[in-house]
Amino acid sequence: MARNMSPNKVPMPAQDPEERNRNFSEVALGYTKEMAVEEAARCLNCRHKPCVDGCPVRIDIPAFIGQIAKEDFEGAFLTLNRDSALPAVCGRVCPQETQCEEKCVRALKGESVGIGRLERFAADWHRENACAAPPRPAPNGHKVAVVGAGPGGLTAAGELARMGYAVTVFEALHLPGGVLTYGIPEFRLPKDIVMAEVEALKRQGVEITLNTVIGKTLTIDELLEYGFEAVFIASGAGLPRFMGIPGESLKGVYSANEYLTRINLMKAYEANSLTPIMHGRHVAVVGGGNVAMDAARCAKRLGAEEVSIVYRRGMKELPARLEEVHHAQEEGITFRMLTNPVQVLDDGKGWVRGLECIRMTLGEPDASGRRRPVEQAGSNYELPADVVVIAIGTSSNPLIRLTTPGLETDQWGGIKTDGPDGLTSREKVYAGGDAVTGSATVILAMGAGKDAARAMDRLIRGERAT
């Protein structure tokens, strides 16, 4: 039985909205030791562990929470780290409310246990107290390659390293982390947290080779020829999508990928940054997911007077996490719901003047189960904007599939796999995460990396066909 029967989570301390919307420091400040112990005492330690069923990487959630309740914080971290290579990351950006916390029994009559907040606390406590790293596994004499140093690739690398494999991760950019580094802003996920997780993997024997574009610098076939016994493709979905409306080529229009990469990876928000980016007065962000929230909140921090989220459905249909929507609202972001752009307007000199939008209503549900947006004829109006950010999704970069004969892809360019193990149409080649599914969550990519790593191990040990 839980020692704390409060129906509500222990509140998470956070920066004041009027202060944080002018800086890039982390918004959520984390639990103190006392807060973490108090929140952990809300766990019922259910025998059937429904929360574990909601976790894509199958963390033993009641075990690590029980250790926090007993103030065995390092034990809690070690329990987490058995199943997650990136606990400090997941504690910050994983959508727990639709996964582990959604299954929590406490949510039946109140709020769920703050699983994500406790995961963050245990990981941060381990890092801040300089605890000894787990012993490096003994080599098993086999080597494997991972393409992409994002959450899926890093998770697969960590799993394989723990099994004794010599793992080399090939990353196209000059820093590891993938979307954790270039996509998620500093105020949600500080980059020193990401680099600390990467360094922990390096201490376990993972080698990371940067500035290497697979499909150009090296091909998948060359990796196999060089002695790698299996390859896991976790190259993500970094190819931005646009709406296909007039004016998207005007100066001042960004894909969310470019906008966030310039800010997060190249530090465009710093006063001495060499990376140019437009600091618009009126910024319109088209889309309603987490990426759209990130872009809008960044624009506000860059000094925009007004930032608008432009989304063709209503507030209830927003795909972004509720926490991110709440934070954006607190920070002064305007939500223009049931609105769809039909044209980016030209100022006559090739720059953005605004967005021509049309108002929408919601009709019958579409294939996703959400009500289909329908245009209201004659409801067009102009929204002032000097910067427009398109955040409507991404797809896989075609470079790998174009240079890997026999690698099958679906109609959207995602790599086809045979079941949850991630095996592709090419022998010894596995894939997972956004490269397969299109843009999804960090934790789902991690789950795919974990499954593929175990499948690669079975392959190399001769327990299944190629």
Secondary structure, DSSP 8 states (H G I E B T S, - for coil): --S---SS-----B--HHHHTT--S-SB----HHHHHHHHTT----TT-HHHHT-TT---HHHHHHHHHTT-HHHHHHHHHHH-S-HHHHHHHS-GGGTHHHH-GGGGGS----HHHHHHHHHHHHHHTT----------S-EEEEE--SHHHHHHHHHHHHTT-EEEEE-SSSSS-THHHHTS-TTTS-HHHHHHHHHHHHHTT-EEE-S--BTTTB-HHHHHHTT-S-EEE-----EE-----TTTTSBTEEEHHHHHHHHHTS-TTSTT-SS-----SEEEEE--SHHHHHHHHHHHHTT-SEEEEE-SS-GGG--S-HHHHHHHHHTT-EEE-SEEEEEEEE-SSSBEEEEEEEEEEEEEE-TTSSEEEEE-TT--EEEE-SEEEE-S-EE--THHHHTSTT--B-TTS-B--SSTT-B-SSTTEEE-THHHHSS--HHHHHHHHHHHHHHHHHHHTTSS--
